[in-house]
Amino acid sequence: MISPGRAELTVTDNVPFGETGQRSLHALTLEHPGWSEWHPGQFVMLRPKSWGQDMTWARPLSICRVTPRGLVLFFQVVGRGTERMARLRAGDRVILWGPLGTGFAVEARTPTLLLAGGIGIAPFAGYTDVHPEPARLSMLFGHSLPSSCYPTDALARRIGLERFRERSPEDLPRFQDMVKKHMKDCVERNGLALACGPMPFLRFIWRYALEIGLRTQLSLEQRMACGVGACLGCVSVTSRHWADPEKAGLPVQTCTSGPVFWAADLDLDARIAQGGAA
């Protein structure tokens, strides 16, 4: 695993992708962090220098892409921290730790299905950038906000991308049927599926992947505080297939053991109780 580093970086841009009430989405660009290596699916912990003592914890953000011009982080305003991040402007300074965690598998000759839900589209921008054969990639993207709120146009120029907008609860079964169809097609081609999005979306994919035997990786969107495994605030429960038999069936930190896991290594139906799994 790549050793993470701490850096103080300058904001170069902060572009709103769409305004829908208080749930705006932003592409935050920082100067290049100088990383020698990173993997799509990893994340960073970010804390603007302007935050006072009332905002002590950094915020985890998935790495969207890294270009010669800088590091791009795509985020949605969901609380006080991200609301303040939306106010960042060119020239502001931030403290960043990263790259952190595990990334998605990149298999050059394997048909790969990208399953994204909402803000879960973020790491797949960088994934398509680094994949040696993007023609082997396809994406199904489910979202509730207008498509213009997401970086779909750039992705559609590189890979086959199918969108589905959920406007009401009645749309969910239709979208789930689409997910199943794409996953069935993927397993028939001996492919690989990668998923990122909200937990109900991931739990549905996890169950179906195990049912049909599709090799699948999930990026878990757990709430993280420290990002380095010290606070135990982002645990997930392993399955009996976990590589370390002593940890099989027990909680592990999502930030250090993940956030990307093989579906077969997880038990997303397990309840996490005080002191362990129940």
N, C-alpha and C positions, 0 to 999 in steps of 0.2 A: 504494500500500500504506500502511496505517496505521502511523504511527511508534510503535514500542513504547516503553513507559516502565517505570521501576523504582518500586516502591511497597513500603512496609512496612505490612502489613495484620494485622488481628486475626482469629483463628479464632473463629467464632461457633457452630459445631457440627461434629461428626464422627460420622456415624451408620453403624454397620456394617449392610450389607444382607444378609449371610449369612456364616456361619462354616462353612468346610469345610476342616478341617485348618489348614494354614498359608496357605491361599489365600483369605483373607477379602477382601470388597469393601467399600469405604467411600465415602460421599458426604460430602466435606469442603466445608464452607461457610465462606467468608471474607467479611469486610465488603466492601461494594461498592468496586471499584477506581477508580471515577470515570471510566471510559472514556467517551468521547463516541461511540465506534463500535467494533464488533467483528463478526466473521463466524464462523458455525458451521464447524468444521473447523480453526480456528486453535488454538494451544496456548499454554501459559505455561511458564516455567521457575520452579520453586519450591524454596526452601531455608529450612527452619525456622531461626530464630535460635538455637535450642538446640543445633544441630549443632556439634560441635567440629571441630578441624583434621583429624580422621580421616575426615570427610565433607565434602570441599571443594566437590564439584560439586553444582549444583542438579539437580533432576529434572524432566524434561518431562512435563506432564500436559495431555491434551486438555481444552478448555473444554467442560463439559457444558451449562451454561446460565448466563445472567446475568439476574437478576431485580432488582426494586427493593430487595430485602432483601440481595442480595449475589451473589457469584460461587461457583458450585458446580462442584467438580471430582470426578469419579467415577474411582476407581482401584482396582486390585487389588494385594494384597500379593504381590510376586514376588521381593523381595530385601531387602537390609539397609536401603536408603533408604526404600522404601515401608513396610517393617515399622515403622520409626520414625515415619513419617507417620501410621500407624494409631494411634499413641499420642497424637497431638495432641488437645488439649482446648480448650474455650472459654476465651478469654483469652490463649492462646499467640500468639506473634508469628511471622510468616513474611516473608521477602523474596521478592518476585514480580517477574518481568520479563514484559511482554506488553502486548497480544496479539501473538503472533509467527506468522509464516508466512502461507500462503494458505488461503482458506476454500473451501467448496463453493459451486457455482453455485446460485442461487435463481431459478428461472424460473416465474413466477406461474401461467401457464396450461398448463404442460407436465406431463403425467403423470410422476410421479417415483417411482422404485423405490429404496427404501433397503435395502441389503444389509449386515447387521451380523453380525459373528462375535464372540461373547464380549464382552470389554471394549470392543470396537469399537462398541458401542451408544451409548457416552458422547456423542459430538458430535451425535447425532440427536435427543436431547432438546431441545437448544437450536435445532436446525434446525426442528423442528415448531413451536417457539414463535414463530419469526420469519417462517415461511413465510406469505405473504398468503392462500393458499388450501389449508389442510391437507387438505381433502377430496380433493385431487389426489395425496396422498401414500399410499404403501403400504409396508409393511416385511416382509421375511423375516429372521427372527432365528435364527441357529444358536448353540447354547450347550451346554456340557458340565455345568455346575453347575445346581442347581435354578433354576427360573424366578424364585423369590422372591429370588434373589441379585442381580437386575437390576431397573432401574426400568421394567419392562414395563407395569405396571398404568396408570401415568400416560400412557404413550404410547398404549396401547390405547384410552384414552378419547378420543383426538384423531384417530387414524388407524387404518386397517385394518392389523392386525399378526398375522402368522402365525409361530408358534414351532416350532422343531424341536430337540429335545434329543438330542445324541449320547451314548449310553451305552457304546458299544463301537465298535471300528474298523469293524465290519460295517455300522454306520449311515451311514458317510460316503458311499458311493455313492448311497444314497437321498436324502441331503441335497443332493448335487451335482445329482441329477436335478431336485429342486425348484428349485434356483437356476437351472438352465437353462430350466425351464418359465416361471418368472417373468421371466427376461430375454427370452425369445422373445416373451412377451405384451407386454413393454414396447417392444420394437423395432417390433412390429406397430402399436402406438399412437403411434409417433413420439415415444417418451418418452425420459427421461433416467434413468440409473442412477447411484447414489452408493454407494460401498462403503468400509467401514472394518472392520478386524479383523486377525488374524494373517497373516503373509506367505503361507503356503500357500493360505489362503482367497482372498487378493487375487490371487495368481498364477493361480488357477483362473478367477476372474472376468475378469481381464485377457485371458487367452487366448480365452475364449469371447466376450467383447465384441468383440474384433477379428475373430473368425470370423464373427459375425452382423451386424457393423456397427452395434452399439448404442453410442450416445454414453454414455460412462462416465467418471466421475471416481473416483480411488482415493486414500484417505488412507493413506499409508505409515507403518507403525509401526516406524520405524527407531530404533536406539539413538542417542540424542543426548546430547552432553556439554555443549557451550556454548550451543547454540540460536541462534547468530548467524552461523554459517558460518566460524568461525575455526579450528576444530580438525580439520575434514575427516573426522570420524568417522562421518558418516551419509550417505554419498554414494549416489546412484542413477544408473543409466545411462539416457541419453536415446535416443530412436529417431531415425530419419532425418527424422521429421516435426517435430522440435523447432524452435521459432520462430527461434532464432539458428543459422544454418547452421554457424557456427564451433564450436558446442558439440554439434552433432548426433552421436550415437554416443559421447559422452564422459560421464564422471561429473559430476554437479552435486550440490551440497549439498541434502539433503532439507529441512533446517530453514529455509533461505532461499528455495529455488526451490519448495518444497512447504510442508507435507507433502501437500497435495492437488494431484494431477496429473491431466491428461486421460490416459486409458489409451493413446491413440494416440501420446502424446509419450514413452512409456517403453518400454524393453526389459528386462523383468523376467527374461528368460532369460539375459541377459548376466552373465558372471562379472566381478567387480571384482578386479583384480590389483593388485599393488604398483605405484603410479604410474599406474593407468588401467584401462581395460576390456580384457578378453581374451576 
